[in-house]
Every structure is written in C-alpha cells, then in structure tokens.
C-alpha cells in the first residue's frame, strides 16, 4: 500500500514525460481525477479519461502533451504538502510559481483549484504541488 498516492501520481507523470510516452495509467481516485482536470485546463496535458480494462479496478489514463519538437510541456513537478509535513497557505501568501510560468494546485474549501484561481477567489488552503 502506498503512503502518498499523490506523490506516486506526480512521479508517474514525471517519468512518463521524461521517457516521451504518449500516455500513462494510474490507479483512479477522485483527487487524482481533479488534479488531472486542472492540468488539462491549464494546458499541461492533452486529455484524460477513466478506463476499465480488466474489470477489477479502474485506471485514470492521462495523455501527455508535447511541443512540435518533442519536448514535454511539463518540465517540472514538485510535491509540496506531504503526509508528514502538511503545508497550508492563506490567500495572500500564494506566490507565483517560476515567475508566473507555472501553477500550484491547492485544496480549498471550494474544492481543488489552481493557486491563481484560489488567490482570485480569496481562498487559502493546503498547497498540494507545483507544476511548471
């Protein structure tokens, strides 16, 4: 059993992008699906879908996005809040990632959203990860 499924999800994305894979399959959860939704909205992945291949458990299939010269759109992923060290920020403490070129993904009382959207809505919460 994994102790940090979000870190596993991010590591699978990082490894698949480094290996130039078109897609990556991860065990599905509602939180991972919401993270994939935010990554799609922000343009870091092309799409995602739920697949049920072997009828035992569902998987989340994430399709990665590349530039025309075959470089990954995702250049970095970093887990911020971990099970052993949670990290919470108020709305005024949310800072741009890589000078505004990246995003942070946060859990707020209104659900998962990017750090930019949370700051605009004046919501704080737990900062899960940063993507650039």
C-alpha positions in Angstrom: 0.0 0.0 0.0 1.2 3.5 -0.8 1.5 6.1 1.8 1.4 9.0 -0.6 -0.7 8.3 -3.7 -0.4 12.0 -5.0 3.4 11.8 -5.0 3.1 8.5 -6.9 0.8 10.1 -9.4 3.2 13.0 -9.9 6.2 10.7 -10.2 4.4 8.6 -12.8 3.7 11.8 -14.8 7.3 13.0 -14.4 8.8 9.6 -15.5 6.4 9.2 -18.5 7.2 12.7 -19.7 11.0 12.1 -19.4 10.6 8.8 -21.3 8.4 10.6 -24.0 5.4 8.3 -23.5 2.1 9.3 -25.1 0.1 8.2 -22.1 0.4 7.0 -18.5 -2.1 4.9 -16.5 -2.5 5.4 -12.7 -5.0 4.0 -10.2 -8.0 6.2 -10.1 -9.2 8.4 -7.2 -11.3 11.5 -7.1 -8.4 13.6 -6.0 -6.2 12.4 -8.9 -9.0 13.0 -11.3 -9.4 16.6 -10.1 -5.6 17.2 -10.4 -5.8 15.9 -14.0 -8.7 18.2 -14.7 -6.7 21.2 -13.5 -3.7 20.1 -15.5 -5.9 19.9 -18.6 -7.5 23.3 -18.0 -4.1 24.9 -17.6 -2.7 23.1 -20.8 -0.1 20.8 -19.3 -1.8 17.6 -20.5 -3.9 17.0 -23.6 -6.7 14.9 -22.0 -7.5 12.2 -19.5 -10.2 9.5 -19.2 -11.3 6.7 -17.0 -10.7 3.2 -18.3 -11.8 -0.1 -17.0 -9.6 -2.6 -18.9 -9.6 -5.7 -16.7 -12.8 -5.3 -14.8 -11.1 -5.4 -11.4 -10.2 -1.8 -10.9 -10.5 1.4 -12.9 -7.5 3.4 -14.1 -7.0 7.0 -14.9 -5.4 7.3 -18.3 -3.5 10.6 -18.8 -2.4 11.7 -22.3 0.7 13.8 -22.1 1.3 16.9 -24.2 4.5 17.7 -26.2 5.8 20.6 -28.2 6.3 20.1 -32.0 10.0 19.4 -31.4 9.0 16.6 -29.0 9.8 18.3 -25.7 7.4 17.8 -22.8 5.1 20.7 -21.9 5.6 19.6 -18.2 9.2 20.5 -17.3 8.9 20.0 -13.6 6.6 18.7 -10.9 7.1 19.2 -7.2 5.1 17.8 -4.3 4.8 20.5 -1.6 2.5 19.2 1.2 3.3 15.7 2.2 1.6 13.4 4.7 4.5 14.0 7.2 4.6 17.8 6.6 1.4 19.5 5.6 1.7 23.0 4.2 -1.1 25.5 4.4 -1.3 29.0 2.9 -3.6 31.9 3.2 -4.9 33.6 0.1 -2.4 36.5 0.4 0.5 34.0 0.9 0.0 32.3 -2.5 3.0 33.2 -4.7 3.5 32.7 -8.5 5.4 29.5 -9.5 8.5 30.1 -11.6 7.7 33.7 -12.1 4.1 33.1 -13.2 5.0 30.4 -15.8 3.9 27.5 -13.6 0.9 26.7 -11.4 0.3 25.5 -7.9 -2.6 23.1 -7.2 -4.4 23.7 -3.9 -7.2 22.1 -1.9 -9.6 24.9 -0.7 -13.0 24.8 1.0 -14.5 25.2 -2.5 -12.6 22.2 -3.9 -9.3 21.7 -5.8 -8.2 24.7 -7.8 -5.0 26.4 -9.1 -3.2 28.8 -6.9 -4.1 31.7 -9.2 -7.8 30.9 -9.0 -7.6 30.4 -5.2 -5.9 33.8 -4.8 -8.5 35.5 -7.1 -11.3 33.9 -5.1 -9.6 34.9 -1.8 -9.3 31.3 -0.6 -6.5 29.7 1.2 -5.8 26.0 1.8 -3.4 23.2 1.5 -0.9 23.5 -1.3 -0.5 20.0 -2.9 2.0 20.6 -5.7 3.6 22.9 -8.2 3.8 22.3 -11.9 5.9 24.2 -14.5 
